[in-house]
Amino acid sequence: MEKKITEDFVKHSIVKWLSANNWGHFQFGGLHERGVDIRAKHNQYPIYYFIETKGQGKIRQADEVAFVYSLGQIITRMKTNNTRNKYAIGLPETSAKIAIRRIPWQIAKKLLLYVLSVDRTGKVKQYSWQDLKKIRK
């Protein structure tokens, strides 16, 4: 049986990826704190990236639950007064595939919402609204 991808693994992989892509000044939310799991500031521009993360569940249906739950959390944490912020849900590959299939690209565009998919090796792939649109064709 394959080892499940934990939320900590997803967070660590995303922080490593962000660091390699010009993001820093990280802040992290704790288990029972309000707010996003990862907040990063761009190293050159006044742009913030707010990311909600989830790990892999014990049963297959948990992948869908992780997607829906993370989407609900990130939406409720969006700030409407700043159009320069970016938002993402960071998920194991299995849950990310569901998110990519289910989030309408028009909504992702309007909300500046990205999907960050983390595979078993820790590789992160970012999906923008443009990627979602291409996939949906």
C-alpha positions as CSV (number, residue, x, y, z in Angstrom):
1,M,0.0,0.0,0.0
2,E,1.3,3.5,-1.0
3,K,2.1,5.9,1.8
4,K,-0.4,8.8,1.9
5,I,0.8,12.4,1.1
6,T,0.4,14.4,4.3
7,E,-0.6,18.0,4.6
8,D,2.8,18.8,6.1
9,F,4.4,17.3,3.0
10,V,2.2,19.4,0.7
11,K,3.0,22.5,2.7
12,H,6.8,21.8,2.7
13,S,6.8,21.1,-1.1
14,I,4.8,24.3,-1.9
15,V,7.1,26.5,0.3
16,K,10.1,25.0,-1.4
17,W,8.5,25.7,-4.8
18,L,7.5,29.2,-3.9
19,S,11.1,30.0,-2.6
20,A,12.5,28.8,-6.0
21,N,10.0,31.1,-7.8
22,N,10.7,34.4,-6.2
23,W,8.3,34.3,-3.2
24,G,9.4,34.7,0.4
25,H,8.4,36.4,3.7
26,F,6.4,33.3,4.6
27,Q,3.7,33.2,7.4
28,F,2.1,30.0,8.4
29,G,-1.3,29.3,10.0
30,G,-1.5,26.8,12.8
31,L,-3.9,23.9,13.2
32,H,-6.5,25.9,15.1
33,E,-5.8,29.4,13.9
34,R,-7.9,31.4,11.6
35,G,-6.4,32.3,8.2
36,V,-4.6,30.5,5.4
37,D,-2.0,27.8,5.8
38,I,0.6,29.7,3.8
39,R,1.0,33.4,3.1
40,A,3.9,34.5,0.9
41,K,4.9,37.8,-0.4
42,H,6.6,38.3,-3.8
43,N,10.2,39.3,-3.5
44,Q,10.0,42.1,-6.0
45,Y,6.4,43.2,-6.1
46,P,3.7,44.0,-3.5
47,I,1.7,40.9,-4.3
48,Y,0.7,38.3,-1.7
49,Y,-0.1,34.6,-2.4
50,F,-2.6,33.0,0.0
51,I,-2.7,29.2,0.0
52,E,-4.9,26.6,1.7
53,T,-3.5,23.1,1.8
54,K,-4.8,19.6,2.5
55,G,-3.2,16.2,2.6
56,Q,-4.4,12.9,1.2
57,G,-7.2,11.1,3.0
58,K,-7.4,7.5,4.2
59,I,-10.2,6.5,1.7
60,R,-10.7,7.3,-1.9
61,Q,-13.7,9.6,-1.3
62,A,-11.5,11.8,1.0
63,D,-9.8,13.2,-2.1
64,E,-13.1,14.9,-3.2
65,V,-13.7,16.0,0.4
66,A,-10.2,17.6,0.6
67,F,-10.8,19.5,-2.6
68,V,-14.3,20.8,-1.6
69,Y,-13.1,21.7,1.9
70,S,-10.0,23.5,0.7
71,L,-12.0,25.4,-1.9
72,G,-14.5,26.5,0.8
73,Q,-11.7,27.6,3.1
74,I,-9.8,29.7,0.6
75,I,-13.0,31.4,-0.7
76,T,-14.0,32.4,2.8
77,R,-10.5,33.9,3.4
78,M,-10.4,36.0,0.2
79,K,-9.9,39.7,0.6
80,T,-12.1,41.7,-1.7
81,N,-10.3,45.0,-1.4
82,N,-7.1,43.9,-3.2
83,T,-7.0,42.7,-6.7
84,R,-3.3,42.0,-6.6
85,N,-3.5,39.1,-4.3
86,K,-3.3,35.5,-5.6
87,Y,-5.1,32.5,-4.1
88,A,-4.5,28.8,-4.4
89,I,-5.5,25.5,-3.1
90,G,-2.5,23.2,-2.6
91,L,-3.4,19.5,-2.9
92,P,-2.0,16.1,-3.5
93,E,-2.1,15.1,-7.1
94,T,-5.2,12.9,-6.7
95,S,-7.3,15.8,-5.1
96,A,-5.8,18.3,-7.5
97,K,-7.0,16.3,-10.5
98,I,-10.6,16.7,-9.1
99,A,-10.1,20.4,-8.6
100,I,-8.8,20.9,-12.1
101,R,-11.7,19.0,-13.6
102,R,-14.4,20.7,-11.4
103,I,-13.4,24.4,-11.0
104,P,-14.7,26.5,-13.9
105,W,-11.9,28.5,-15.5
106,Q,-14.1,31.6,-15.5
107,I,-14.4,31.4,-11.7
108,A,-10.6,30.8,-11.3
109,K,-10.0,33.8,-13.5
110,K,-12.4,36.1,-11.6
111,L,-11.0,35.0,-8.2
112,L,-7.3,34.8,-9.2
113,L,-7.4,31.2,-8.0
114,Y,-4.8,28.7,-8.8
115,V,-4.5,24.9,-8.2
116,L,-1.1,23.7,-6.9
117,S,-0.7,20.0,-7.4
118,V,1.9,18.1,-5.4
119,D,3.1,14.7,-6.5
120,R,4.8,12.0,-4.4
121,T,8.3,13.3,-5.1
122,G,7.3,16.8,-3.9
123,K,7.2,18.3,-7.4
124,V,4.6,21.2,-7.6
125,K,2.7,22.1,-10.7
126,Q,0.7,25.3,-10.8
127,Y,-2.5,25.4,-12.8
128,S,-3.8,28.9,-13.7
129,W,-7.2,29.7,-15.2
130,Q,-5.6,29.6,-18.6
131,D,-4.5,26.0,-17.9
132,L,-8.0,25.1,-16.7
133,K,-9.5,26.5,-19.9
134,K,-7.1,24.5,-22.1
135,I,-7.8,21.3,-20.2
136,R,-11.6,21.8,-20.5
137,K,-11.5,22.1,-24.3
